[in-house]
Amino acid sequence: MPSPKKRTKSVAQNRFPWVEHSFPNCQTRPAEWIRATDIVTKRRFDPSLPLEPDSNRGQPESFFQTLMNPDVLQEIVSARRLACVSHHVLSMRIVHMLTENDFEKTWLDLGPEGQRKHFIVAFQKLEESQADGMGTVFTNLKVDIPELCYDEISRNGGRGFLDLLSVFLLPNNEEAPKQPFVVPNERFDALIGWQPDDTAPNRKAWLGLRRVTRTRYISGFLGIVLHSTEGHDVTLVSYTHEHDKTKPTLHRMKPLMDNILGEPDANKWRKEQAGRRKEMKLFCDACLKPEEKAESGKMSVCGPCKAVGRDVRYCDRVCQKDAWKTHKSLCGKPLGLDSAFDDVPATGPTGTPSRPDIPPPAPGYRRSADLLRQIRLLNENPTKDYLIILSSDDEYIDMDGVSLDEGPSAATFAVMRSRAMSSAGPIAEAALRYVYVVLQKHRIDDEVLRRQLRKEYGATFDRMFAALQHGRMPTFDEVSRQEIDIALSHLRQTGRFDEDLKSYKIGSGESMGVGIQVGPKREIVVRVQYPVGAMPPTNAELTSLASTHKPTSLEGLGANSMIAAPTTRENTRSAAHVNQIKLLREYVEADYIIWSKADRDDAEETPYGLTFTNLIDAGRFLAFRRRLLEHGGYDLDALVFVMLMLEPAVKRRVSREALRAQLAREYGTEYVEMAVESVAEQDGKEVYLRRDEQIFERDKIPLKRVDFDGLLPQLKKVGRFPQLLRNVLEE
């Protein structure tokens, strides 16, 4: 058995290897310091070389148990919490810089020398800070971070730094993470002896701290560089708890530091720390603000926690009250080792609560800064289905919100949007295709839309758009009832489609398969399992014609081309009647043109195009519409049917009075009054009391086969209902 003296020496030889190196001074010779630390780092992380010694690797649980005491445990808990908060702040700042300040261009335009200046500032600030406290002897040094070697961060004209920024983007910036983020590095884990399935709790807590603090060095470097590019000076503050007086605290650290540094260097370290601890800050346990005695006096201390030797401080009663929800379970109780692994309590800035229809991303999928901005804007505008960025700067975003008009369309869009936001691959590409063609219908410049979606979805958009240009149709997975119910839950929370959803209980009742069709020719069909209890009264879409492109390539086709042109004998048609026919010929997918005001159907108001999405509804409506447009209000059967179909289809945008006023302008007040008087309610349903005393429900009003002549082939020509009409012969 070796003597105690020899045993102490053998442990000291296993200390951190960079203690043996004398690096140039980072403050006075930064370029030399960077080169020297890079050389050591690359050697340590060279996989072809044996692992260098480390004082922690291979140590038994008993070794770490002697290092762990209540003071150290509280510092570990606080370090994990501060890591979560700082990560949240950094992620929000990265998103802001990349999306509002065009930081990517600014950074690349700096060139190698300009970027180097900011790198040096960050390294100097960090190394100056690491001299305060225990960072020097743990893993906060650059030699443990190959990710910060100069050739890595300056790679590809500075894109290496931008790539490292993206690593720290959170999946959602609305709240801080509950577990500290660790930049993965298998070589570092091997160096320190970290095992994710380690059953020794003290060792796992201690080595876990080393992984967290290594990551915090990286995030600190990134944050300082961002501030430096804006001309801001950064002062780093070291936080601590007042466990005891300085000398007793440092005395308890003696065994650890002797082991790491060797006794002579450990004694020197303790003398330096005695002075440096005076510069460290106590802080509020709720808001994490540092204690400034000269300005606001000493913070209040939690009495029950102080009685068990734990330092917990608060700015005031407000902070104490805010912290109570998470603190009460621990108040006055010693911390258990589990606290080194538990979720950390929420602290710091929080955004608008996340929408339930925006799920977290799939494991391994990293959202872009622009996509995170889109998610934030959707959270801030819960009644919108998408936000189109028209322009933005450091203070203001000019945007256009898109809200779909029908429940099934809005819910299906939300599902597709969520699929596109949550992963990469064929499912996401198909979903993004759906999102793109739906947004194209609105008043958005297509180049603006493509540029935004490319920034938000990156390679997923590029693959989707390439497939679109080559005419390749994606395969759409069926939208499940569960996905739809999540979307409907959010829609109901915001009060949208209240009439359809007010009596619907989420998750209850039967589902029915519905084909949702989108695209210029309705070429995209997505099958949706939609709850029967949430179905709107009619399957129709109402779209502003200002946001609808005239498909000029389809002029002369479709059911609207079959409307008889006015003749000399028919000059008694009103101007509104003639205008209806004119617009229907221009917008070949519209089944009817709707004006939202009771007294306006001219160019001063933008009309809506109504399109029925169910083939049976569309076919019957077009048959009666053809009769009405050709014969006028004299064909009372046709007028009643058209009126009864239009009223429920447009009720969210157009009042019954406004619709009837429009029909009166088109077909004559006398005929519309007759139509209104012939409608009555029986057994809770509207029925048509025809002049021959026959009574018909709306869908039982008789039609002749000739009324349908030519309709289905014309619908097929303009691309409507492609799946259902694929076997119909074109004329």
HELIX and SHEET records of a PDB file:
HELIX    1   1 PRO A    4  ALA A   12  1                                   9    
HELIX    2   2 PRO A   17  GLU A   20  5                                   4    
HELIX    3   3 PRO A   30  ARG A   44  1                                  15    
HELIX    4   4 GLU A   61  LEU A   67  1                                   7    
HELIX    5   5 PRO A   70  GLU A  100  1                                  31    
HELIX    6   6 PHE A  103  GLN A  130  1                                  28    
HELIX    7   7 MET A  134  THR A  136  5                                   3    
HELIX    8   8 LYS A  142  ASP A  144  5                                   3    
HELIX    9   9 PRO A  146  LEU A  148  5                                   3    
HELIX   10  10 TYR A  150  ILE A  153  1                                   4    
HELIX   11  11 ARG A  155  VAL A  167  1                                  13    
HELIX   12  12 GLU A  186  ILE A  192  1                                   7    
HELIX   13  13 PRO A  201  THR A  229  1                                  29    
HELIX   14  14 THR A  246  ARG A  252  1                                   7    
HELIX   15  15 LYS A  254  LEU A  261  1                                   8    
HELIX   16  16 GLU A  263  ARG A  276  1                                  14    
HELIX   17  17 ARG A  277  GLU A  279  5                                   3    
HELIX   18  18 LYS A  293  SER A  296  1                                   4    
HELIX   19  19 GLY A  303  ALA A  307  1                                   5    
HELIX   20  20 ARG A  317  HIS A  327  1                                  11    
HELIX   21  21 LEU A  337  ALA A  340  5                                   4    
HELIX   22  22 ALA A  369  GLU A  380  1                                  12    
HELIX   23  23 GLY A  407  SER A  422  1                                  16    
HELIX   24  24 PRO A  426  GLN A  440  1                                  15    
HELIX   25  25 ASP A  446  TYR A  457  1                                  12    
HELIX   26  26 ALA A  459  GLN A  469  1                                  11    
HELIX   27  27 ARG A  481  GLN A  493  1                                  13    
HELIX   28  28 ASP A  498  LEU A  501  1                                   4    
HELIX   29  29 VAL A  532  ALA A  534  5                                   3    
HELIX   30  30 LEU A  545  SER A  547  5                                   3    
HELIX   31  31 THR A  552  LEU A  554  5                                   3    
HELIX   32  32 ALA A  559  MET A  562  5                                   4    
HELIX   33  33 THR A  568  GLU A  570  5                                   3    
HELIX   34  34 ALA A  575  GLU A  586  1                                  12    
HELIX   35  35 LEU A  615  HIS A  631  1                                  17    
HELIX   36  36 GLY A  632  TYR A  634  5                                   3    
HELIX   37  37 LEU A  636  VAL A  650  1                                  15    
HELIX   38  38 ARG A  656  TYR A  667  1                                  12    
HELIX   39  39 THR A  669  GLU A  677  1                                   9    
HELIX   40  40 ARG A  698  LYS A  700  5                                   3    
HELIX   41  41 ARG A  705  PHE A  708  5                                   4    
HELIX   42  42 LEU A  711  LYS A  717  1                                   7    
SHEET    1   A 2 SER A 300  VAL A 301  0                                        
SHEET    2   A 2 ARG A 313  TYR A 314 -1                                        
SHEET    1   B 2 TYR A 386  SER A 392  0                                        
SHEET    2   B 2 ILE A 397  VAL A 402 -1                                        
SHEET    1   C 2 SER A 511  VAL A 518  0                                        
SHEET    2   C 2 ILE A 524  PRO A 531 -1                                        
SHEET    1   D 3 ALA A 540  SER A 544  0                                        
SHEET    2   D 3 TYR A 608  PHE A 612 -1                                        
SHEET    3   D 3 TYR A 592  ILE A 594 -1                                        
SHEET    1   E 3 VAL A 679  GLN A 682  0                                        
SHEET    2   E 3 LYS A 685  LEU A 689 -1                                        
SHEET    3   E 3 ILE A 695  GLU A 697 -1                                        
END                                                                             
